[in-house]
Amino acid sequence: MSVRVPILRQGETLISSIQEELSDTEILDLQSRLMEQVVRHNATGVVVDVGALDVLDSFGTRMLCDIASAVQLRGARMCIVGIQPEVAFSMVLLGVTLKDVPTALDLDRGLALLARKG
Amino acid sequence: MMDGAGRGIQQIERDGDVVLARQMARQLAEEIGFSRAEQALIATAVSELARNIVNYAGSGMIAVTKNLRGRNIGLTITATDDGPGIADLDAAMVDGFSTGNSLGLGLPGTRRIMDEFEISSPPGNGLTVIATKWAFE
């Protein structure tokens, strides 16, 4: 069964909360739907909440970076929130970073970050 | 699937199997008594190895087993496939080396995550990776 990650809209910001582990296909599906929604609503910000994920491997990280780059090319900005501490440590050891994508502790701070720089 | 005796095997053919493999590994890691942080490391290593199978070999297998050595307990991941293998293993273990569309961090990253790491690719016999993480007291 395929997982469809919900995309919510609050003003000009889209919020997508990944609630369970996604396969590569499901991440690609999220990527295309997020872009479609950014265009449709002229969104200026996107927050992706990965707090429920307990693994972010090299593919998952690259997909998040790709989504952020695409969003940025549309003139919007993306923030990733909720990376679990053990996930962060695994990512560092693995050698993947999100240095070009802003991150925040939780949804509130992510929204504040986008609002501040917007 | 876990067999209840500290051993689990997952066939890897589609990307959905990658998720199943890391869930299996996490379950065994938890049973063995690894911390949450170590469980995440093991699940990440399995994810990378399973993805390599899907991307480069097409099909293969991930086995996770409880490993006892002296007073240490650990978890060993064995990844095997029937793919083309890797001609230059030394190059493949360098960060950023990739023949496919990836970051090239999977194998060297997995080696950093695990305590022991062996890779072999005998010609015509695909790729085998055996990696162990010990639960140090």
gemmi code that builds the backbone of each chain (N, CA, C; Angstrom):
import gemmi

chains = {
    "A": [
        ("MET", (0.848, -1.187, 0.000), (0.000, 0.000, 0.000), (0.886, 1.240, 0.000)),
        ("SER", (0.486, 2.195, -0.783), (1.336, 3.365, -0.916), (0.908, 4.465, 0.063)),
        ("VAL", (1.893, 5.158, 0.584), (1.649, 6.196, 1.579), (1.560, 7.542, 0.878)),
        ("ARG", (0.503, 8.296, 1.148), (0.382, 9.628, 0.585), (0.550, 10.625, 1.712)),
        ("VAL", (1.645, 11.341, 1.670), (1.926, 12.304, 2.732), (1.005, 13.511, 2.548)),
        ("PRO", (0.255, 13.900, 3.587), (-0.638, 15.048, 3.457), (0.141, 16.362, 3.310)),
        ("ILE", (-0.404, 17.259, 2.500), (0.180, 18.593, 2.365), (-0.885, 19.606, 2.787)),
        ("LEU", (-0.617, 20.336, 3.864), (-1.569, 21.318, 4.366), (-1.131, 22.706, 3.932)),
        ("ARG", (-2.093, 23.628, 3.902), (-1.746, 24.991, 3.522), (-2.142, 25.945, 4.637)),
        ("GLN", (-1.231, 26.808, 4.991), (-1.554, 27.850, 5.960), (-1.047, 29.158, 5.377)),
        ("GLY", (-1.997, 29.966, 4.895), (-1.602, 31.187, 4.209), (-0.781, 30.848, 2.983)),
        ("GLU", (0.409, 31.397, 2.905), (1.253, 31.146, 1.734), (2.293, 30.067, 2.009)),
        ("THR", (2.086, 29.362, 3.111), (3.046, 28.318, 3.464), (2.403, 26.935, 3.370)),
        ("LEU", (3.155, 26.015, 2.808), (2.692, 24.630, 2.761), (3.398, 23.850, 3.861)),
        ("ILE", (2.657, 22.976, 4.508), (3.224, 22.169, 5.585), (2.997, 20.700, 5.256)),
        ("SER", (4.091, 19.967, 5.228), (3.984, 18.550, 4.920), (4.643, 17.765, 6.038)),
        ("SER", (3.869, 16.913, 6.664), (4.378, 16.168, 7.804), (4.464, 14.689, 7.440)),
        ("ILE", (5.694, 14.197, 7.367), (5.902, 12.792, 6.998), (5.690, 11.949, 8.252)),
        ("GLN", (4.666, 11.120, 8.247), (4.275, 10.405, 9.467), (4.808, 8.992, 9.549)),
        ("GLU", (5.269, 8.443, 8.446), (5.849, 7.098, 8.528), (6.943, 6.971, 7.485)),
        ("GLU", (7.700, 5.894, 7.635), (8.812, 5.694, 6.717), (8.310, 5.592, 5.288)),
        ("LEU", (8.996, 6.258, 4.400), (8.572, 6.276, 3.003), (9.545, 5.486, 2.149)),
        ("SER", (8.994, 4.803, 1.169), (9.861, 4.177, 0.169), (10.322, 5.265, -0.804)),
        ("ASP", (11.284, 4.934, -1.632), (11.803, 5.900, -2.593), (10.683, 6.429, -3.495)),
        ("THR", (9.830, 5.521, -3.948), (8.731, 5.905, -4.834), (7.812, 6.907, -4.140)),
        ("GLU", (7.569, 6.666, -2.850), (6.677, 7.555, -2.109), (7.322, 8.924, -1.889)),
        ("ILE", (8.643, 8.947, -1.714), (9.329, 10.238, -1.573), (9.235, 11.010, -2.899)),
        ("LEU", (9.412, 10.286, -4.012), (9.317, 10.939, -5.323), (7.912, 11.486, -5.540)),
        ("ASP", (6.916, 10.738, -5.062), (5.531, 11.184, -5.177), (5.330, 12.467, -4.371)),
        ("LEU", (5.899, 12.506, -3.156), (5.787, 13.706, -2.321), (6.445, 14.891, -3.025)),
        ("GLN", (7.611, 14.631, -3.614), (8.330, 15.692, -4.315), (7.458, 16.322, -5.409)),
        ("SER", (6.854, 15.483, -6.233), (6.092, 16.039, -7.356), (4.821, 16.725, -6.864)),
        ("ARG", (4.179, 16.169, -5.839), (2.956, 16.814, -5.348), (3.263, 18.121, -4.645)),
        ("LEU", (4.391, 18.176, -3.913), (4.760, 19.430, -3.251), (4.996, 20.529, -4.288)),
        ("MET", (5.723, 20.186, -5.348), (5.998, 21.188, -6.385), (4.704, 21.666, -7.033)),
        ("GLU", (3.821, 20.718, -7.293), (2.538, 21.066, -7.917), (1.765, 22.041, -7.018)),
        ("GLN", (1.778, 21.783, -5.694), (1.051, 22.636, -4.755), (1.719, 24.013, -4.626)),
        ("VAL", (3.045, 24.036, -4.666), (3.758, 25.317, -4.584), (3.323, 26.203, -5.752)),
        ("VAL", (3.259, 25.595, -6.937), (2.867, 26.351, -8.127), (1.406, 26.772, -8.033)),
        ("ARG", (0.539, 25.826, -7.664), (-0.899, 26.112, -7.653), (-1.244, 27.227, -6.679)),
        ("HIS", (-0.611, 27.232, -5.503), (-0.980, 28.204, -4.475), (-0.014, 29.371, -4.389)),
        ("ASN", (0.921, 29.443, -5.300), (1.952, 30.479, -5.224), (2.570, 30.545, -3.827)),
        ("ALA", (2.869, 29.405, -3.298), (3.394, 29.358, -1.934), (4.759, 30.032, -1.871)),
        ("THR", (5.015, 30.685, -0.741), (6.321, 31.316, -0.557), (7.204, 30.506, 0.392)),
        ("GLY", (6.588, 29.573, 1.092), (7.365, 28.769, 2.032), (6.841, 27.346, 2.104)),
        ("VAL", (7.749, 26.438, 2.401), (7.379, 25.028, 2.580), (8.096, 24.518, 3.828)),
        ("VAL", (7.327, 23.883, 4.697), (7.941, 23.247, 5.863), (7.726, 21.739, 5.737)),
        ("VAL", (8.798, 20.987, 5.802), (8.678, 19.523, 5.780), (9.084, 19.006, 7.155)),
        ("ASP", (8.138, 18.345, 7.803), (8.371, 17.820, 9.146), (8.761, 16.345, 9.042)),
        ("VAL", (9.977, 16.028, 9.459), (10.464, 14.645, 9.377), (10.598, 14.022, 10.775)),
        ("GLY", (9.895, 14.624, 11.737), (10.021, 14.188, 13.129), (9.661, 12.731, 13.365)),
        ("ALA", (8.824, 12.160, 12.507), (8.411, 10.767, 12.721), (9.376, 9.771, 12.087)),
        ("LEU", (10.352, 10.287, 11.361), (11.274, 9.366, 10.673), (12.399, 8.940, 11.591)),
        ("ASP", (12.689, 7.640, 11.606), (13.852, 7.242, 12.399), (15.036, 6.822, 11.533)),
        ("VAL", (14.902, 7.014, 10.240), (16.056, 6.842, 9.354), (15.973, 7.912, 8.261)),
        ("LEU", (17.071, 8.593, 8.032), (17.175, 9.455, 6.858), (18.491, 9.070, 6.193)),
        ("ASP", (18.398, 8.239, 5.187), (19.630, 7.750, 4.559), (20.065, 8.684, 3.434)),
        ("SER", (21.076, 8.271, 2.677), (21.620, 9.195, 1.678), (20.593, 9.532, 0.602)),
        ("PHE", (19.756, 8.552, 0.235), (18.750, 8.842, -0.775), (17.702, 9.823, -0.247)),
        ("GLY", (17.205, 9.544, 0.955), (16.188, 10.414, 1.543), (16.691, 11.838, 1.681)),
        ("THR", (17.941, 11.972, 2.117), (18.519, 13.306, 2.292), (18.655, 14.020, 0.953)),
        ("ARG", (19.102, 13.265, -0.050), (19.264, 13.889, -1.358), (17.914, 14.343, -1.917)),
        ("MET", (16.875, 13.537, -1.690), (15.554, 13.923, -2.167), (15.082, 15.199, -1.489)),
        ("LEU", (15.333, 15.308, -0.173), (14.930, 16.529, 0.537), (15.674, 17.740, -0.019)),
        ("CYS", (16.969, 17.555, -0.303), (17.756, 18.657, -0.885), (17.211, 19.029, -2.263)),
        ("ASP", (16.857, 18.023, -3.063), (16.319, 18.277, -4.398), (15.004, 19.050, -4.316)),
        ("ILE", (14.148, 18.629, -3.380), (12.867, 19.321, -3.221), (13.130, 20.779, -2.840)),
        ("ALA", (14.054, 20.985, -1.901), (14.364, 22.344, -1.444), (14.892, 23.197, -2.597)),
        ("SER", (15.754, 22.603, -3.447), (16.299, 23.357, -4.580), (15.201, 23.747, -5.561)),
        ("ALA", (14.309, 22.801, -5.832), (13.215, 23.072, -6.770), (12.300, 24.152, -6.210)),
        ("VAL", (11.998, 24.055, -4.928), (11.145, 25.054, -4.280), (11.796, 26.429, -4.368)),
        ("GLN", (13.108, 26.455, -4.157), (13.829, 27.726, -4.188), (13.801, 28.349, -5.581)),
        ("LEU", (13.880, 27.492, -6.599), (13.834, 28.006, -7.969), (12.483, 28.631, -8.285)),
        ("ARG", (11.469, 28.252, -7.551), (10.144, 28.844, -7.714), (10.028, 30.115, -6.888)),
        ("GLY", (11.084, 30.531, -6.247), (11.047, 31.765, -5.461), (10.534, 31.556, -4.046)),
        ("ALA", (10.321, 30.309, -3.675), (9.863, 30.031, -2.313), (11.025, 29.451, -1.516)),
        ("ARG", (10.824, 29.256, -0.208), (11.885, 28.705, 0.601), (11.391, 27.528, 1.406)),
        ("MET", (12.273, 26.626, 1.643), (11.874, 25.414, 2.362), (12.695, 25.234, 3.625)),
        ("CYS", (12.038, 24.702, 4.628), (12.691, 24.447, 5.903), (12.344, 23.026, 6.338)),
        ("ILE", (13.325, 22.318, 6.848), (13.083, 20.963, 7.344), (13.077, 21.012, 8.862)),
        ("VAL", (12.057, 20.440, 9.454), (11.972, 20.494, 10.919), (11.850, 19.100, 11.515)),
        ("GLY", (12.306, 18.986, 12.753), (12.027, 17.794, 13.550), (12.989, 16.634, 13.392)),
        ("ILE", (14.171, 16.872, 12.842), (15.116, 15.756, 12.711), (15.471, 15.232, 14.108)),
        ("GLN", (15.225, 13.949, 14.322), (15.496, 13.343, 15.629), (17.003, 13.330, 15.906)),
        ("PRO", (17.391, 13.458, 17.182), (18.826, 13.500, 17.498), (19.599, 12.290, 16.987)),
        ("GLU", (19.020, 11.091, 17.140), (19.753, 9.889, 16.692), (19.829, 9.828, 15.168)),
        ("VAL", (18.805, 10.405, 14.526), (18.835, 10.462, 13.060), (19.934, 11.434, 12.612)),
        ("ALA", (20.025, 12.561, 13.323), (21.047, 13.561, 12.999), (22.444, 12.947, 13.125)),
        ("PHE", (22.653, 12.176, 14.180), (23.959, 11.556, 14.408), (24.273, 10.547, 13.301)),
        ("SER", (23.277, 9.749, 12.913), (23.481, 8.786, 11.819), (23.846, 9.499, 10.524)),
        ("MET", (23.169, 10.621, 10.269), (23.435, 11.355, 9.035), (24.866, 11.867, 9.003)),
        ("VAL", (25.334, 12.353, 10.152), (26.703, 12.878, 10.213), (27.713, 11.765, 9.932)),
        ("LEU", (27.503, 10.599, 10.584), (28.426, 9.484, 10.359), (28.378, 9.011, 8.903)),
        ("LEU", (27.178, 9.007, 8.364), (27.007, 8.571, 6.985), (27.712, 9.536, 6.033)),
        ("GLY", (27.792, 10.784, 6.438), (28.467, 11.780, 5.603), (27.512, 12.673, 4.847)),
        ("VAL", (26.214, 12.589, 5.166), (25.265, 13.459, 4.479), (24.946, 14.667, 5.359)),
        ("THR", (24.780, 15.785, 4.717), (24.440, 16.996, 5.444), (23.311, 17.706, 4.712)),
        ("LEU", (22.716, 18.653, 5.386), (21.668, 19.464, 4.748), (22.125, 20.913, 4.814)),
        ("LYS", (23.377, 21.154, 4.427), (23.928, 22.484, 4.703), (23.277, 23.583, 3.877)),
        ("ASP", (22.649, 23.230, 2.763), (21.999, 24.265, 1.960), (20.518, 24.423, 2.284)),
        ("VAL", (20.037, 23.619, 3.210), (18.613, 23.682, 3.540), (18.465, 24.072, 5.006)),
        ("PRO", (17.728, 25.174, 5.282), (17.555, 25.555, 6.678), (16.791, 24.484, 7.456)),
        ("THR", (17.163, 24.302, 8.703), (16.474, 23.336, 9.559), (16.061, 24.031, 10.844)),
        ("ALA", (15.041, 23.499, 11.463), (14.602, 24.038, 12.749), (14.127, 22.887, 13.618)),
        ("LEU", (14.041, 23.182, 14.915), (13.720, 22.134, 15.874), (12.323, 21.570, 15.665)),
        ("ASP", (11.349, 22.457, 15.495), (9.974, 21.979, 15.353), (9.196, 22.899, 14.409)),
        ("LEU", (7.936, 22.558, 14.217), (7.105, 23.271, 13.252), (7.003, 24.763, 13.568)),
        ("ASP", (6.773, 25.084, 14.842), (6.667, 26.486, 15.253), (7.900, 27.279, 14.855)),
        ("ARG", (9.055, 26.723, 15.195), (10.301, 27.439, 14.899), (10.564, 27.475, 13.401)),
        ("GLY", (10.148, 26.427, 12.695), (10.312, 26.409, 11.240), (9.490, 27.504, 10.581)),
        ("LEU", (8.245, 27.634, 11.020), (7.375, 28.678, 10.472), (7.933, 30.058, 10.798)),
        ("ALA", (8.445, 30.207, 12.026), (9.026, 31.484, 12.441), (10.248, 31.816, 11.581)),
        ("LEU", (11.034, 30.800, 11.295), (12.246, 30.994, 10.485), (11.882, 31.492, 9.087)),
        ("LEU", (10.869, 30.871, 8.488), (10.460, 31.274, 7.139), (9.867, 32.680, 7.168)),
        ("ALA", (9.100, 32.986, 8.201), (8.466, 34.298, 8.302), (9.520, 35.387, 8.480)),
        ("ARG", (10.532, 35.076, 9.273), (11.554, 36.074, 9.594), (12.345, 36.471, 8.353)),
        ("LYS", (12.760, 35.451, 7.598), (13.601, 35.764, 6.447), (12.778, 36.188, 5.243)),
        ("GLY", (11.451, 35.854, 5.286), (10.598, 36.185, 4.143), (10.477, 37.668, 4.009)),
    ],
    "B": [
        ("MET", (11.984, -11.657, 7.101), (11.159, -11.829, 8.298), (11.992, -12.384, 9.437)),
        ("MET", (11.678, -11.986, 10.649), (12.390, -12.482, 11.818), (11.939, -13.906, 12.128)),
        ("ASP", (12.866, -14.738, 12.572), (12.491, -16.112, 12.885), (12.383, -16.348, 14.392)),
        ("GLY", (12.514, -15.297, 15.187), (12.357, -15.447, 16.633), (13.614, -15.955, 17.321)),
        ("ALA", (14.632, -16.298, 16.552), (15.868, -16.810, 17.144), (17.041, -15.897, 16.805)),
        ("GLY", (16.756, -14.613, 16.701), (17.833, -13.667, 16.452), (18.338, -13.673, 15.026)),
        ("ARG", (17.445, -13.971, 14.102), (17.867, -13.975, 12.707), (16.696, -13.530, 11.834)),
        ("GLY", (17.002, -12.694, 10.881), (15.956, -12.239, 9.973), (16.496, -12.147, 8.562)),
        ("ILE", (15.628, -12.447, 7.607), (16.031, -12.373, 6.202), (14.977, -11.599, 5.427)),
        ("GLN", (15.443, -10.716, 4.574), (14.520, -9.974, 3.720), (15.024, -10.015, 2.283)),
        ("GLN", (14.190, -10.522, 1.401), (14.499, -10.442, -0.024), (14.407, -8.985, -0.454)),
        ("ILE", (15.335, -8.551, -1.288), (15.323, -7.167, -1.744), (15.138, -7.149, -3.257)),
        ("GLU", (13.983, -6.676, -3.687), (13.733, -6.580, -5.129), (13.187, -5.223, -5.530)),
        ("ARG", (12.401, -4.630, -4.645), (11.791, -3.334, -4.961), (12.155, -2.333, -3.876)),
        ("ASP", (11.898, -1.052, -4.131), (12.309, -0.063, -3.124), (11.520, -0.209, -1.826)),
        ("GLY", (10.292, -0.752, -1.916), (9.530, -0.996, -0.695), (10.225, -1.994, 0.226)),
        ("ASP", (11.016, -2.901, -0.364), (11.735, -3.893, 0.448), (12.815, -3.237, 1.302)),
        ("VAL", (13.301, -2.079, 0.872), (14.318, -1.356, 1.648), (13.735, -0.969, 3.008)),
        ("VAL", (12.496, -0.487, 2.973), (11.821, -0.106, 4.226), (11.630, -1.328, 5.109)),
        ("LEU", (11.203, -2.450, 4.509), (10.994, -3.681, 5.288), (12.297, -4.154, 5.924)),
        ("ALA", (13.390, -4.070, 5.154), (14.688, -4.541, 5.664), (15.134, -3.713, 6.858)),
        ("ARG", (14.950, -2.399, 6.786), (15.445, -1.610, 7.922), (14.524, -1.750, 9.137)),
        ("GLN", (13.236, -2.012, 8.899), (12.353, -2.272, 10.042), (12.763, -3.576, 10.731)),
        ("MET", (13.090, -4.577, 9.919), (13.539, -5.864, 10.462), (14.816, -5.680, 11.276)),
        ("ALA", (15.757, -4.914, 10.742), (17.034, -4.698, 11.426), (16.826, -3.945, 12.735)),
        ("ARG", (15.946, -2.949, 12.691), (15.689, -2.174, 13.903), (15.070, -3.051, 14.989)),
        ("GLN", (14.157, -3.925, 14.563), (13.500, -4.819, 15.527), (14.529, -5.720, 16.214)),
        ("LEU", (15.436, -6.295, 15.434), (16.451, -7.174, 16.027), (17.409, -6.362, 16.908)),
        ("ALA", (17.765, -5.172, 16.450), (18.676, -4.323, 17.231), (18.062, -3.980, 18.579)),
        ("GLU", (16.747, -3.743, 18.571), (16.053, -3.435, 19.815), (16.044, -4.664, 20.731)),
        ("GLU", (15.764, -5.843, 20.154), (15.763, -7.085, 20.940), (17.120, -7.336, 21.588)),
        ("ILE", (18.179, -7.032, 20.837), (19.525, -7.272, 21.341), (19.865, -6.303, 22.467)),
        ("GLY", (19.224, -5.153, 22.460), (19.448, -4.191, 23.525), (20.263, -2.979, 23.116)),
        ("PHE", (20.377, -2.750, 21.810), (21.063, -1.541, 21.339), (20.253, -0.306, 21.737)),
        ("SER", (20.954, 0.802, 21.971), (20.291, 2.063, 22.293), (19.536, 2.563, 21.065)),
        ("ARG", (18.658, 3.522, 21.289), (17.900, 4.072, 20.158), (18.831, 4.669, 19.100)),
        ("ALA", (19.903, 5.311, 19.577), (20.847, 5.908, 18.628), (21.525, 4.816, 17.794)),
        ("GLU", (21.894, 3.718, 18.463), (22.536, 2.622, 17.735), (21.549, 1.930, 16.794)),
        ("GLN", (20.308, 1.828, 17.235), (19.281, 1.259, 16.343), (19.159, 2.087, 15.064)),
        ("ALA", (19.215, 3.406, 15.230), (19.114, 4.286, 14.056), (20.313, 4.083, 13.136)),
        ("LEU", (21.502, 3.912, 13.739), (22.698, 3.688, 12.923), (22.577, 2.386, 12.131)),
        ("ILE", (22.135, 1.333, 12.813), (22.009, 0.031, 12.152), (20.956, 0.100, 11.039)),
        ("ALA", (19.833, 0.734, 11.342), (18.776, 0.852, 10.327), (19.266, 1.654, 9.121)),
        ("THR", (20.092, 2.671, 9.383), (20.629, 3.476, 8.285), (21.578, 2.652, 7.423)),
        ("ALA", (22.431, 1.850, 8.073), (23.371, 1.003, 7.328), (22.610, 0.008, 6.451)),
        ("VAL", (21.572, -0.604, 7.021), (20.763, -1.562, 6.257), (20.093, -0.862, 5.079)),
        ("SER", (19.624, 0.347, 5.335), (18.965, 1.108, 4.279), (19.911, 1.344, 3.095)),
        ("GLU", (21.141, 1.733, 3.408), (22.116, 1.993, 2.342), (22.441, 0.709, 1.575)),
        ("LEU", (22.671, -0.376, 2.308), (23.044, -1.638, 1.647), (21.883, -2.167, 0.812)),
        ("ALA", (20.659, -2.056, 1.353), (19.491, -2.551, 0.615), (19.253, -1.706, -0.631)),
        ("ARG", (19.460, -0.399, -0.502), (19.257, 0.472, -1.663), (20.280, 0.169, -2.745)),
        ("ASN", (21.510, -0.103, -2.347), (22.526, -0.482, -3.330), (22.071, -1.694, -4.132)),
        ("ILE", (21.455, -2.666, -3.442), (20.983, -3.870, -4.140), (19.931, -3.490, -5.172)),
        ("VAL", (18.955, -2.679, -4.753), (17.881, -2.285, -5.673), (18.442, -1.509, -6.863)),
        ("ASN", (19.361, -0.590, -6.573), (19.850, 0.303, -7.630), (20.850, -0.351, -8.576)),
        ("TYR", (21.703, -1.216, -8.035), (22.809, -1.697, -8.867), (22.703, -3.175, -9.237)),
        ("ALA", (22.008, -3.962, -8.407), (21.971, -5.405, -8.673), (20.589, -5.870, -9.126)),
        ("GLY", (19.566, -5.146, -8.745), (18.216, -5.557, -9.114), (17.575, -6.429, -8.052)),
        ("SER", (18.285, -7.475, -7.625), (17.710, -8.282, -6.561), (18.816, -8.884, -5.701)),
        ("GLY", (18.460, -9.174, -4.482), (19.421, -9.737, -3.541), (18.744, -9.985, -2.221)),
        ("MET", (19.532, -10.004, -1.178), (19.001, -10.392, 0.118), (19.738, -9.655, 1.229)),
        ("ILE", (19.001, -9.291, 2.258), (19.617, -8.749, 3.474), (19.298, -9.702, 4.619)),
        ("ALA", (20.330, -10.176, 5.305), (20.115, -11.000, 6.497), (20.681, -10.258, 7.695)),
        ("VAL", (19.974, -10.311, 8.802), (20.502, -9.746, 10.049), (20.533, -10.863, 11.082)),
        ("THR", (21.637, -10.972, 11.786), (21.754, -12.039, 12.784), (22.360, -11.506, 14.073)),
        ("LYS", (21.917, -12.108, 15.164), (22.523, -11.816, 16.462), (23.872, -12.519, 16.482)),
        ("ASN", (24.883, -11.784, 16.946), (26.244, -12.302, 16.867), (26.855, -12.289, 18.266)),
        ("LEU", (27.346, -13.429, 18.716), (27.975, -13.504, 20.035), (29.456, -13.783, 19.866)),
        ("ARG", (30.274, -12.961, 20.497), (31.725, -13.215, 20.467), (32.263, -12.922, 21.858)),
        ("GLY", (32.683, -13.976, 22.535), (33.120, -13.795, 23.913), (31.973, -13.250, 24.734)),
        ("ARG", (32.201, -12.145, 25.403), (31.134, -11.558, 26.221), (30.396, -10.466, 25.468)),
        ("ASN", (30.782, -10.258, 24.218), (30.133, -9.206, 23.445), (28.949, -9.755, 22.658)),
        ("ILE", (27.963, -8.903, 22.532), (26.826, -9.249, 21.681), (26.748, -8.192, 20.590)),
        ("GLY", (26.404, -8.632, 19.413), (26.364, -7.696, 18.308), (25.309, -8.075, 17.295)),
        ("LEU", (25.240, -7.281, 16.271), (24.314, -7.547, 15.171), (25.119, -7.514, 13.875)),
        ("THR", (24.970, -8.584, 13.097), (25.680, -8.657, 11.825), (24.690, -8.554, 10.667)),
        ("ILE", (25.005, -7.671, 9.752), (24.208, -7.506, 8.530), (24.971, -8.201, 7.405)),
        ("THR", (24.284, -9.055, 6.672), (24.889, -9.643, 5.483), (24.045, -9.260, 4.279)),
        ("ALA", (24.679, -8.575, 3.341), (23.980, -8.155, 2.118), (24.596, -8.912, 0.949)),
        ("THR", (23.769, -9.635, 0.217), (24.285, -10.370, -0.939), (23.416, -10.074, -2.148)),
        ("ASP", (24.031, -10.099, -3.300), (23.236, -9.905, -4.520), (23.877, -10.660, -5.675)),
        ("ASP", (23.152, -10.722, -6.776), (23.649, -11.418, -7.967), (23.963, -10.417, -9.072)),
        ("GLY", (24.231, -9.197, -8.675), (24.452, -8.149, -9.666), (25.835, -8.216, -10.278)),
        ("PRO", (26.226, -7.174, -10.980), (27.504, -7.149, -11.674), (28.705, -7.040, -10.737)),
        ("GLY", (28.459, -6.767, -9.463), (29.584, -6.611, -8.538), (30.290, -5.284, -8.767)),
        ("ILE", (31.415, -5.113, -8.110), (32.182, -3.866, -8.233), (33.605, -4.245, -8.627)),
        ("ALA", (34.068, -3.713, -9.761), (35.405, -4.071, -10.249), (36.491, -3.483, -9.353)),
        ("ASP", (36.312, -2.227, -8.968), (37.340, -1.547, -8.179), (36.796, -1.241, -6.778)),
        ("LEU", (36.980, -2.184, -5.872), (36.412, -2.025, -4.533), (37.045, -0.862, -3.781)),
        ("ASP", (38.352, -0.647, -3.990), (39.013, 0.452, -3.284), (38.386, 1.790, -3.658)),
        ("ALA", (38.129, 1.954, -4.949), (37.524, 3.212, -5.406), (36.116, 3.353, -4.842)),
        ("ALA", (35.396, 2.237, -4.765), (34.009, 2.292, -4.295), (33.920, 2.673, -2.824)),
        ("MET", (35.017, 2.504, -2.096), (34.995, 2.823, -0.677), (35.408, 4.256, -0.389)),
        ("VAL", (35.610, 5.046, -1.434), (35.969, 6.452, -1.252), (34.695, 7.294, -1.333)),
        ("ASP", (34.545, 8.228, -0.399), (33.381, 9.120, -0.422), (33.238, 9.786, -1.779)),
        ("GLY", (32.033, 9.765, -2.290), (31.753, 10.506, -3.516), (31.920, 9.693, -4.777)),
        ("PHE", (32.412, 8.432, -4.646), (32.556, 7.609, -5.841), (31.222, 6.948, -6.146)),
        ("SER", (30.739, 7.133, -7.357), (29.501, 6.466, -7.727), (29.449, 6.265, -9.216)),
        ("THR", (29.000, 5.080, -9.642), (28.794, 4.861, -11.066), (27.341, 5.152, -11.424)),
        ("GLY", (26.528, 5.319, -10.415), (25.113, 5.590, -10.666), (24.775, 6.999, -10.263)),
        ("ASN", (23.487, 7.258, -10.180), (23.031, 8.595, -9.839), (22.850, 8.690, -8.325)),
        ("SER", (23.963, 8.733, -7.607), (23.839, 8.809, -6.150), (24.970, 9.649, -5.593)),
        ("LEU", (24.942, 9.840, -4.295), (25.973, 10.661, -3.656), (27.273, 9.893, -3.488)),
        ("GLY", (27.222, 8.570, -3.664), (28.426, 7.764, -3.463), (28.860, 7.690, -2.011)),
        ("LEU", (27.891, 7.800, -1.116), (28.218, 7.741, 0.313), (27.796, 6.428, 0.951)),
        ("GLY", (27.051, 5.627, 0.203), (26.453, 4.429, 0.792), (27.458, 3.487, 1.421)),
        ("LEU", (28.447, 3.034, 0.659), (29.404, 2.054, 1.190), (30.374, 2.656, 2.198)),
        ("PRO", (31.064, 3.761, 1.875), (31.958, 4.331, 2.889), (31.204, 4.793, 4.126)),
        ("GLY", (29.993, 5.303, 3.942), (29.184, 5.739, 5.079), (28.811, 4.564, 5.960)),
        ("THR", (28.458, 3.457, 5.323), (28.099, 2.254, 6.081), (29.302, 1.746, 6.870)),
        ("ARG", (30.478, 1.821, 6.259), (31.681, 1.382, 6.974), (31.936, 2.249, 8.212)),
        ("ARG", (31.667, 3.570, 8.084), (31.860, 4.453, 9.247), (30.861, 4.145, 10.360)),
        ("ILE", (29.651, 3.741, 9.953), (28.597, 3.504, 10.931), (28.835, 2.219, 11.718)),
        ("MET", (29.337, 1.191, 11.025), (29.460, -0.126, 11.643), (30.852, -0.295, 12.261)),
        ("ASP", (31.005, -1.265, 13.190), (32.301, -1.500, 13.820), (33.206, -2.364, 12.947)),
        ("GLU", (32.610, -3.328, 12.260), (33.386, -4.182, 11.356), (32.713, -4.178, 10.000)),
        ("PHE", (33.534, -4.229, 8.954), (32.980, -4.106, 7.608), (33.853, -4.880, 6.635)),
        ("GLU", (33.256, -5.850, 5.961), (33.988, -6.602, 4.932), (33.188, -6.535, 3.650)),
        ("ILE", (33.917, -6.336, 2.552), (33.233, -6.294, 1.264), (34.004, -7.194, 0.307)),
        ("SER", (33.261, -7.964, -0.487), (33.941, -8.802, -1.472), (33.090, -8.883, -2.728)),
        ("SER", (33.783, -8.977, -3.820), (33.088, -9.033, -5.098), (33.844, -9.958, -6.045)),
        ("PRO", (33.734, -11.269, -5.790), (34.410, -12.194, -6.699), (33.769, -12.120, -8.079)),
        ("PRO", (34.573, -12.113, -9.143), (34.018, -11.945, -10.489), (32.867, -12.921, -10.752)),
        ("GLY", (31.757, -12.385, -11.225), (30.607, -13.218, -11.560), (29.754, -13.631, -10.380)),
        ("ASN", (30.105, -13.158, -9.199), (29.341, -13.577, -8.021), (28.730, -12.413, -7.245)),
        ("GLY", (28.478, -11.336, -7.951), (27.803, -10.221, -7.292), (28.645, -9.587, -6.204)),
        ("LEU", (27.952, -8.972, -5.265), (28.622, -8.237, -4.197), (28.142, -8.783, -2.855)),
        ("THR", (29.076, -8.955, -1.944), (28.707, -9.371, -0.588), (29.299, -8.387, 0.407)),
        ("VAL", (28.462, -7.888, 1.296), (28.940, -7.024, 2.372), (28.535, -7.659, 3.695)),
        ("ILE", (29.496, -7.803, 4.595), (29.206, -8.319, 5.931), (29.673, -7.259, 6.923)),
        ("ALA", (28.744, -6.736, 7.700), (29.070, -5.641, 8.622), (28.466, -5.924, 9.991)),
        ("THR", (29.252, -5.633, 11.021), (28.804, -5.928, 12.382), (28.891, -4.692, 13.261)),
        ("LYS", (27.900, -4.544, 14.114), (27.957, -3.523, 15.153), (27.882, -4.221, 16.504)),
        ("TRP", (28.800, -3.872, 17.395), (28.830, -4.480, 18.729), (28.149, -3.572, 19.734)),
        ("ALA", (27.431, -4.204, 20.659), (26.813, -3.448, 21.755), (27.799, -3.469, 22.906)),
        ("PHE", (28.697, -2.490, 22.938), (29.714, -2.465, 23.986), (29.087, -2.098, 25.326)),
        ("GLU", (29.580, -2.750, 26.342), (29.049, -2.477, 27.692), (29.415, -1.076, 28.110)),
    ],
}
model = gemmi.Model(1)
for chain_id, residues in chains.items():
    chain = gemmi.Chain(chain_id)
    for i, (resn, *xyz) in enumerate(residues, 1):
        res = gemmi.Residue()
        res.name, res.seqid = resn, gemmi.SeqId(i, " ")
        for name, pos in zip(("N", "CA", "C"), xyz):
            atom = gemmi.Atom()
            atom.name, atom.element = name, gemmi.Element(name[0])
            atom.pos, atom.b_iso = gemmi.Position(*pos), 0.0
            res.add_atom(atom)
        chain.add_residue(res)
    model.add_chain(chain)
structure = gemmi.Structure()
structure.add_model(model)
structure.setup_entities()
